[in-house]
Amino acid sequence: MQKFRRAARCSLIGVVFSGLTLLLSISRAGPGEGTELTQLEKAGKYKEAIDLLQQKPTYDSFYFYNLGILWAKSNQIGLATAYLEKANRLNPHDPEIIRSLKTARTQLSSKLIVPLTENGLDAASNQVERMADRIPSDEILGILGLVVLVVSLFWIRAYLKTRNITKTFLKPSGWFGALALVIAFAFYGIYKVGSLDPPAITLLKQPLRSGPGMNYPEITTLEPGIKIRVVGATITVNENEVWQKVRYKTEQFGWVPLSGLLPL
């Protein structure tokens, strides 16, 4: 029994240490530190700075954050919102990214022809999908694994005391453990259901069409920075045209060129 308790303590300490290490490893985004990039930014040559940044893309939150800030300074608020959304998706706990994204969303809403609230920039998602978008996949899996580990240790400890499975699960710790597992798996289920139609952000002002091709009627126009949901597979019309079916409002679908979307 003492060996088991010692092993359980070591396991819990290891889990806590791993969690703290993960939190401390989340890097805080900031402005570009490269000498040439910084000089271009200070000189107001934002387009040149963007071109320089895109020459060596890293595709991490730092990269997308800097792109978003540079596009914002270039007064391209739709593109700024798109890249800040991507940065926030990759690093959802960075306060600077969250603050910049909130500002970009507000500015984009005020510039649209039809004023929208912040949620109006995401008219394509239902409530479950919005909730799933706020839960990073690595975090939900980490939480699920931690809950399973802790509950299993408590159940094993209770069983070693009673040597009876029925009594183990009828104890308060058994009920609470079962409830914790149900809640954890419920969140995981929400994440999986909400991820069936993954989100993307529009990068261009482009017409949304009723079919995969320029010959199909135009339904509406999508502005840069609007979140849509990707539905199904792409269709290749020719070597220069790849179209994606999207949901742009609840139960309303259309087609746009794949090149105009930034997957989240």
N, C-alpha and C positions, 0 to 999 in steps of 0.2 A: 504493500500500500504506500509506504514512504517513497519507494522508487517511482511509483506511478504519479504521486503528487509532485515529486521533483521534476519529472518529465513534463507534466502538465504545465507547471510554472515556467519551465524553460521554453515550452512551445508558445505560451502566451506572451512571454517577454520577447521572443523572436518575432511574433506577429506585430506587436506594438512597435518594436524597433524598425521593422520593415515599413510600417505605415508612416512613421516619422521620417524615415529616409526618403520615402516617396514624396511627402509634402515638401521637404527641404530641397528636393531635386527639381521642383517646378521653377523654371527660370522666369524672371520678371522681364517682360519686354521693355525695350527702351528705344530711343532714337538711334539711327545708324551711327556706328562708331568708326567706320572706315574713313580714312583721311579724305580721299577724293569725294566720296559720297557726302560727307559732312560739308565740304567746301561748296559743292554744287547746291546743297540744300540751303546753306547760309546765303548764297548768291541769288537765291530765288529761281534757280534753273531746275525746276522740279521735274520736267519731262526728261532732261538729261540724266537726272539722278535716278529716275524710274528705269530708264534704259540700262543704266549701269548696274542697278540692282538686279534686273532681270537677266543680265548676262551670266550670272552665276547663282541661279536659284537654289535655295536650300529647302524650300517647302516646309519650313517649320513655322511656329507661331511668330517668332521674331521677324522672319522674312515677310510674312503676310501683314503683320502689324505695320512694318515700315512702309510697305506698299500702300496700305490704307491711309497712313498719315500723309504720304507724299501726294496721293490722289486728292485727299481733302484740301491740301494746300494749293493744289492745281484747280480747285473749285469743281472737281468732278466727284460730287458727293455720292452719286450712285455707285461708282467704282470703289470709292472709299468705304462705303457701307459693305459692299461685297467682300472685300479683302479683310476688313475688320471682323466680319461674321466668320470668315474662315479662321482667322487668328483666335477668335474666341472659342471656336469649336475645338481647336487643338489645345488650347490652354484656357479652360473656362474659369480659372480662379485668379487670373491676373487683374488687379484692380485698375491698372492703367488701360488695358484693353477694354474692360467693361465700361469704363468711363468714356473712352473715345467712341466706342460703338454706340452707346446711348446717345451721345451728342450727334453722331452721324445719322442715326435713325430719325431723330427729331428734325434735323435739317432736311433730310430727304422727304419726310412726310409733308413738310411745309412747302416744298418745291413741286410736289405732284399736282396735276391739274385738279384732281379730286382729293381734298385734304383727307388724310388717313391718320388713324391713331397708330401707335407703335405696333399693336397687334394686327392692324390692317396691312402692314407690310408682309404679313404672313397669312393671307387669307386662304391659302391652299391647305393649311394644316388643320386637323381637328384637335380636340383637347388632348387626346391620348398622344398624338404625334408631337404636340408642343411639349408635353411632359417628358416624352422620350428624348427630345432634342436637348433637354437640360441635364440628362444623365449620361456622362461619358462612358463608353463601353468598358474601358479598363477599370473605372471606379465601380461600376455595378458588379462586374465580375469579382473584383477584389472584396467588396462588401459581402457578396454572396458567399465567397470562399471563407471569409472570416467568421460569418455567422454559423456556417456549417461546422467549421472547426470548433468553435467555442461550445455550441450546442452538443456536438458529439462528445466533447470532453466532459461536460456536465452529466450527460446521460451515462457515459461509461463509469464515471465516479459514483453515480447513484446506483447503478447496477451492481458494482462491486460491493456496495454496502448491503444490498438486499438479496442479491443473487436471484432476483425474480423480475422478469421483464414486465409483467403486468403492474407490479408495485412501482417499478421504475417510472413508468409513463403516467401512473395515477398521482404521483407526487406533484406538488406545485412547480418544481423545477422542470418536470416533464411537460406540463401544460404550457408553461412559459416558453420552453424550448420549441415546442411544436408551433406556437403562435409566432415566434421569431422567424422560424423557417417559412411559414406561410406568407408572412409579410415580405421577407426577402425574395422569395420566388415570385410573389405578386409584382414587385418592382421589376424583376427580371422579365416577367411576362409582358408588362407594359412597355419596357424597352424593346423587346423583340417585335411586338405588334406594331409599335410606332415606327420601327425601322424597316418595315416591309416596303414602303415607298420612301426611299431616302430623300432628304432635302438637297436642294441646290440653289444657287444664287445666280440671277441673270447678270451678265457682264455688259450686255449691249442693249440699246433701245431697238427692239426688233418686233416684227409682226408675229403674232401667234396664229397659226393656220389650222384649218380643220383636218389636214392630212399631211403626210410626209413629202412635201415638195412645194416649190414656188407656184405651181399651177393651182393649188388648192385655195379656196376663199380665205380671206383674212377674218379672224374672229375679233381680235382686239390687239392692242400694242402693249408689250411688256417694257417697263422702264428698268434701267440698271439698278441693282440693289434689292430687287423684289425676290422673296423666297418662294420657290415652287417645289412640288414633289415629283420625283422621277418615277414614271410608271412603265413597267415592262422594259423590253429590250429596244435597242436602237435599230433603225432601218437605214441601210446604205442605198441611196438613190444612184449615185455614181461616185467616182473616186474623189470628187470635190464636195459631195453633199452627204452628210450623215445626220439623220434627223432623230430626235428623241421625243417620245410622247410624254407629256407632263400634265399634272393637275395644277391649274392656276387658281381655282377656287374650289370650294367643297363641291364635289360631284360634277365639276366642269373641267373638260380636258381639251388639249390641243397639242400641236406639234411645233417645235422650234429646232433650229440647227444646233447640234451638240456643241459646236465650237463657241457658242454664246453662253454656255453655262459653266459655273464653277461648283463642282460637287463639294458638299460639306462632309 
